[in-house]
Amino acid sequence: MIWIRADADEKTGAGHIMRMLTLSFALKTQSGLTFLCRGKKALNMVSEAGFPVKDLSGLTCGPFSEEEASFLLSSFGFGKEDTLLIDSYLVNEKYLSRFSGVLRTAVMDDECALPLPCDLLINYNFYADEEEYRLLYKDRHPLPRLILGPRYMPLRKEFFRSAPLKDSPVTDLLLSVGGSDEHDLTSDFLNMLREVPALSGIRIHAVAGPLNPNYDTLVGNFGDDPRILLHHNVKDMASLMKECDLALSAGGTTLNELCAAGVPTVCFALARNQIRPCRALSEKGAALYAGELLFGEGSFEASKKALLSGSGELLSTLASSFEKRKALSETASLSVSPDGARELSSILAGSPCLPEDTF
């Protein structure tokens, strides 16, 4: 049995649940699985996808606390053949240590910041480096089995482009700011995009995720603009991406899906954990990086202004050059594997997998 511990809410967004759901569709043919979640949003997303889920919302202790670990250990009868797969930036050393020797633990990691005591550590980002993890764990905890690189990136096969980019004028642009967008940056980007001369006449598809609290505001402010099409809680994101010639996207799962779809993309970081993945994509030539939003005192408005301006300039450059769009599209689509979810699920389920576990 594989137990998946992940949450989704307005603050952290839906990315953790979304990538676990993608992985679960590959896992379900190889192993039984059950989600362990807090909060109505996460529970609904998992239930709608058709997977069993245990509701932890009634717990009075904090998420990923030692008290929560004690509850899980006493409630679900974990066995040594089971795996607890955790996808959360709240996971910590004390929490994981409670499961040592009881069942196998696996952790999704995007930062290489903490030496988390686990059996499997998964970082499918382009920058993931074995030596960096060896230094991080040295004299702290035993080095877990490292599953590194985009070869293990869990993406659904429908996102992968089946035809090369066409040499035709740009007509449609996708805007995605993530699953929650608590600061309503979608509005800021839409106002900016409407004023960029090189993008005049282009349709803008603005995606509001399932946890976006500002959708009614977006409808009120932009619903009458014929250039702007608002999409809420999209069920078929792959088809929408393939309709678009350009994209402006925050880091995370959506950005990786855009790479698979070969959509020329300008990306930006809205959280610390998105900075290195975005920069790595840019260095590889798979996307253009517009910068990051800084949330420190006195830096938010200045960084937002720079981000909006930089995004507009980069999109203008791409809109006017098919060769640049083509180069981005080809590099992006070749940088990720359509078999990532299958390979990662085989490792988690204990099935035979390819001999090399690092990219």
Secondary structure, DSSP 8 states (H G I E B T S, - for coil): -EEEEE--BTTTBSHHHHHHHHHHHHHTTTS-EEEEE-SHHHHHHHHHHT--EEE-TT--S-TT-HHHHHHHHHHS---TT-EEEEE-TT--HHHHHTTTTTSEEEEE-SS--S----SEEEE-STT--HHHHHHHHTTTS---EEEESGGG----GGGS--S----S---EEEEE--S--TT-HHHHHHHHHHT-GGGTT-EEEEEE-TT-TTHHHHHHHHTT-TTEEEEES-S-HHHHHHH-SEEEEESSHHHHHHHHHT--EEEEESSHHHHHHHHHHHHHTSSEEEEE---STTTHHHHHHHHHHHHHHHHHHHHT-HHHHHHHHHHHHHSS-TTHHHHHHHHHHT----S--B-
